[in-house]
Amino acid sequence: MKKQRNIMVEASSTLPVEEQRTELVERKGIAHPDTMCDSIMEAVCVALCREYVERFGRILHHNIDKGMLVAGRTLPQPGGGKIIEPMKIVFGDRATYAYKGEVVPVGEIAEATAGRWLRQHMRFVDPDIHITCQNEIKPGSIELTDAFDRPVIGANDTSVGVGHAPFTETERLVLAAEQYLNSNIFKCAHPETGKDVKIMGFRSGRDLTLTAAIAFVDRYIRDEKTYFEKKLVIQESLAQFIRCKQETIDSVTVHINTLDDPARGEAGMYLTVLGTSAESADGGQVGRGNRVNGLITFNRAQSLEAAAGKNPVNHVGKIYNVLSHEMARRIHKEVEGVGEVTIHLCSQIGKPLDEPLLASACLILENGVHLDDVREAVASVIQVELAYIRIFMEQLALGKYPVC
């Protein structure tokens, strides 16, 4: 029998983001401390899911979403600086350490996973030298752990997930800019750039300003003259790349490392030893980085939930945020006449995940299209996605959906 779900489809009274006077979009690259923290904790979550399934045939209670990256201390200087104190990764929150008499080495799994991730994604960070780990993952509470033993595992919390589609041009360009600066081809051409890249896009009308913070690696910089020459070349390269990608944007202005001051010598350059500000300047924390679509979109509705590290079995902070974006993408792609869509999924603690308290779609329709023309098709996409949520969660547990 078909489940009766509370699905609402309505027309939005707001302007499409593309037509709003201003727009702000941010993207934090892979070596930004917040992105590092999100990515490592999510990798630990996936590793624990695999360990639990291999040992017990099922995923047990865990959440690794309270992690922190504590900045180290370095002395960068042209030609190559020094590491004074390593960075520290603090693993936090809860996990199942023992089940049916068998012990699970949660701390060891977390540290090994972090090391693998760092070796795979960081160019200059050696986890054996530049990182220390602190395991603060504690056993879960009886009530939350028991929830995983019930015949129907319900939502862990009453919370809301938000998704939207499609990307605006500004969103696409900000994402493309960071991916370009951190691409293998770009790093071959400009090894002096670290992977700690942050892009802020500000659109005013049809004019776009990109402000990029790029950590330069000191061993590739001989002196101040070299730094500012290379910075200028990179700035023009990024501007040219964006000009090739822009469609309706009229003009693009690119700024890089605007805190720089040639008059201040070495102190006026953004130099790092390892290519990330986490080595000395800035710590990281789960949930302070990109949302699950890879961006921080200030003109959009957003959830405050941090998806990275949360379990994919009952934690709606992860499940509903990722699923709402998948729903939005499908609706925009498959339902003709939908110009823009925002999805809200609200859970109720303990209730089945496929029966949210509310699943709503707020639509901005193309000219000549009426709500009644698309209402049934939109509701159908939501129904199908909720009906197959278990399959979606299995893929989420395998790490098949990015969360930052």
N, C-alpha and C positions, 0 to 999 in steps of 0.2 A: 504494500500500500504506500502511495506517495506521501511523504512527510509534508505537513503543513508548516512552512517556515515564514517568519515575519520578514518579508521582502518588500521594500518600498522603492519605487522609481519615481523621481520627481525632476522637474525642470529647474535649473538654477537661474537666479535673478541677477547673478554677477556677470561682469565682463570676462571673456576669455583672458587668460594670463597674457597671451600674445598682444592683446589690445589694451592692456593696462599701461598707464603712462610710464611707470617705472617697474623694473624687475631686478631682483637680487638673487644670485645663485652662487653657491660655494661648492668646491670639491677639494678634498684632502687626499693627497697621493699616498702610495703604499708605505712610504717611510715616514709619514707624519706620525707623531707619537700616538695620537688618537686612533688612527687607522691601524697602526701596528698592534695596538692593544685589542681593538675589535677583532682583527684578523687572527691573532694568536689565540684568543679565548674561544673564537668560533672553531678553530682547528682542534683545540682541546676537546670541545663539545663533540665534534664529529668522531674524534679518536675514542672517546669514552662510549659513544653509541656503538661503535664497532666492537669494542672490548666487551661490553655488556651482552651484545647479541651473540658473539662467539662463545662466551662462557655460559650464558643462561637462556639464549634463544629469544631474548626480549630486551628492550631498553629500560633501564631502571632510572629512578629519580636522580636528577642532577641539574644544576644550573651553575654555569661558570661565567656569569655576567657581571661580577663585581670586581673585575680585575683592574690592575693599575700598572702603569709603567713609570718608574721613578727615574728621573733624569740623573745621569752620571756627571762627571766633571772632566773637561778636556782643556787643553791649551792649543787651539789652532793657530797656525802661522804659515805664511807663504813658504812653500817647499815641503811642508809636513810638520804637524804638531804632535802633541803627546796626549796619551790617555792618563788621567790622574786617578779617576775612580770609575768603576764600571757602572752601567745602567742596571737597574733591578726590576724584575718582573714579579709582581705580587699576584698570585692566583687566589681568587676569593669566591665566596658563597658556599654552595652545598653540593654533595655528591654521595652516592651509596658506596661505602667502603667494604661492606660484607653482605653476602646474600646466601642464605641456606648453608651457612658454615664455610663459605669460600670467600677469601679476602681478595679484594681488588686493589692493586697498587696505584691508586688515583694520583698521588703526588708524583710518582715516577713517570706515569703516562703523561702528565701535564708538562713536566720538564723536558722529556724527550721530544714531545710534539712541538714545543716552543723552539727547541734547537733545530729541528728539521725545517720548520717554517722560516726561521732566520737564515739558515744556509741556502734555502731555495730562493728567497726574495730579496735579501740584503746583499749588496755588492761588497761592502767593506766591514760588515759586522761579523765577527767570529764569536759565536755564543760561548765557546769555551774560555774566551779571554775577556770579552767586552760585556758579558751579561752574568748576573747572579740571579737566582730564583728564590722566592719565599712562598711556601705553600701555606695558604690560610683557608683552604677548602675544608669545611667541616661536614660531618654527617648531617643529613637532613632531619627535620622534625618528624615525629611519629605520624602526624596527620597528613603531611605532604607525601611522605614515603608510602603510607598506606593507600593513598589515592591511586598509586600505580598497580596495586593488587586487586582493585575492584573490577568487576566484569565489564563495566563501561567507564572508561577514564574520562572524567569531565574536565572542563576548563579550570585552570589553576587559580584564576583571578577574574574579577569583573573589570574589563578593560576594553580599550578601543584600538583597532588597527585601521590605518588609513592608506589608501593607494590612489593613484591618479594616472591618467594618460590622455594624450600623448605628451612626449617631451616638447617644450617650446624650442625655438631656435636657439635662444640664449642657453637653455639647459644643455642642448646638444653640443654647442660650441664650447662651453665650459668643460664638459666631460671629455670632448675630443682634445682640448688643449692640454689637459693633464696627461691623458693617454699618450699624446704625441711626445711631450717632454720626458716621459718615462718609458718610451718605447726602446727596444734594443737598437734600432737604427740610429735614434737620436743619441743614445748613450755611446755608441761607437764613434759618432762624429764629435760628441762633446762629453768625454769622460770626466771632465771637471765638474759636471753637475751631479749632485746626489739625487736620491729618489724621494727626498722630503720636499715635495712640491705642493703648494697650496694655491688655488686659483679662486679669486672672487670676481664674478661677472656682474657688472652694473649696466643695465640697459636703460637709457632715457630716450623715449620715443623709438627711433630706429638706429640710434647710435649706441655702440657697445664699448665699454671700457673694461679691459681685463687687467687685474692687478695680480701679479704672480710673485710668490715668495719661493725662491729656489735656493736650496743649500748647496753652496759650492764646496768642493773637496780640496783642501788646502795643498795636498801633494802635487796637484796639477797647476797650481798658481805660483809663478815665480816671484811676482811683485805686484804692487798696486796697479801699475800700468796694464799688466797682463789681465788682471781681474776685470777692469772696466772695459777693456777692448773685447774680451770674450763675452761679457754681459751684453754689450751692444750688438754683437753678432747674433746672440741667442734671441734677443728682443726682436730683431728684424726677422729672424727665421720663424719665430712664433707668429708674428704679425702676418707674414706671407702665407703660412699654413692656414691661418684662420680666414684670410681673404679668399683662399681657394674653396673654403667650406661654407662661407656665408651665402645666404639666399636672399632674404628680404631685409637683412640688416644693411643699412646704408654705409656706415663707417665703423671701423674698429681701431681703438687705441690700446696699445699694450704698454704696461709699466712693469718693471721687474725690480724687486728688492728696493723699495722706495725709502727704506731707512738708511740706505748707503749714504756716505758723505766722504767724498774724495779728500776733503781737508783734514780728516781725522786719521789718516794713515791706515794701519792694519785694523784699528778699532772701527773704521767706517766701512768695512766689507763684511758680507755674510759668508764667513768661512767656517767649515766644520772639518773634523778629522775623518769622520765615518759617514758623512752624507746625510745625517739626520740631526735635527735639533734636540732629539731625546738624549744625545750624548752629553749635553751640558745645559741647554737653555730651557727646555720645556718637557714636562711630564705628559703622560697620556692616561686616558680613562675610558672604559667601555661606555658607549652611548653618547660621547661628545663629538663623534665624527659623522661621517656620511650616513644618511638613512639607507634603507635596504635597496633603494634604486641607485645608489652610488653618489647621490647629491644631497646638498642641504638647500632646500627650495623655500625661500622665505615668503614667497607669494602664495604658497600652497598650504592647505591644511596638513598638519603633521602630528604624529603621535610622539609622546615623550618616552615611550618604551624603547629600550635598547634591545635589539634583536640578537646581537652577537652573543654567543655563549649560552643562550637559553635552550632548554631541552625542546625537541621537536615533537614531543608526545602530548603534552597538555598545556604548554606555556603559550598563551595567546599573544603575549608580547612579541613573540617570534612568528608564530603560525599565522595569525591574522594580518600582521603587517606585510609579510611576504605575499600571502594569498590575495590580499586586497589589490596589490599591484598587478598580480597575474590576472585577476578578474578585470581590472580596468583596461589592461592591454588587450585582452580578448574582446571585450565589448567594443572598444574603439576600432579594432581591426575587423570584426565580424559583423557589426551592426551598422548598416549604412545609414548615414544621416546624423551620427553622433560626432560632434566636433571635439568635445572634451568631456571627460567623465571623472568624477571623484567617488570612490567607494569608501563607506564606513562599515566596519564589522564590529559589533559590540557583543562581548561575551557576558555570561553570567556564571559566577563561580560554581563549580560542581555540575553544571549542565553540559550535555553533549556538545562537542565542538561543531558538529554539522547542523546544530539548531541554535544559532546565535540569537540573543535577545533581539537584535536588529541587524539586518543587512540592507543597506540603503545605497542607491545609485543616484547621484545628483548630476544631471546632464546639461550640457550646453549644446543645443541642437543647431545644425546647419540651416541656412535660410530655406524657408518653405517646408521644413519638416516639423511635424507636430508630435507631441508626447505620445499620443495614442498610436502613432505610426511605429514606434519603437519600443513601447513599454513591455510588451510580451516577450520580444526577442531579448531584451536586456535582462528581464527577470529569469528567462530560461538559462542564460549563461551563468547567472549566480546560482541557480538551482543545481546545475550540473557540477559546478566547481565544488559546492558544498557536499553534494552526494558522493563525490570522489575524493573527499578530503583526506581519507586514510592513505590513499596512493600518494597524494601530494606530500603528506607528512613523512612517508617512507623515503621519498626522494630528498626531502629536506634533511633527514637524518644522515644521508650519504654525502651531504655537502653540495648537492647539484644546483642549489640556488644561492647566489651571493647575497650576503647580508650587510655589506658595507662598501 
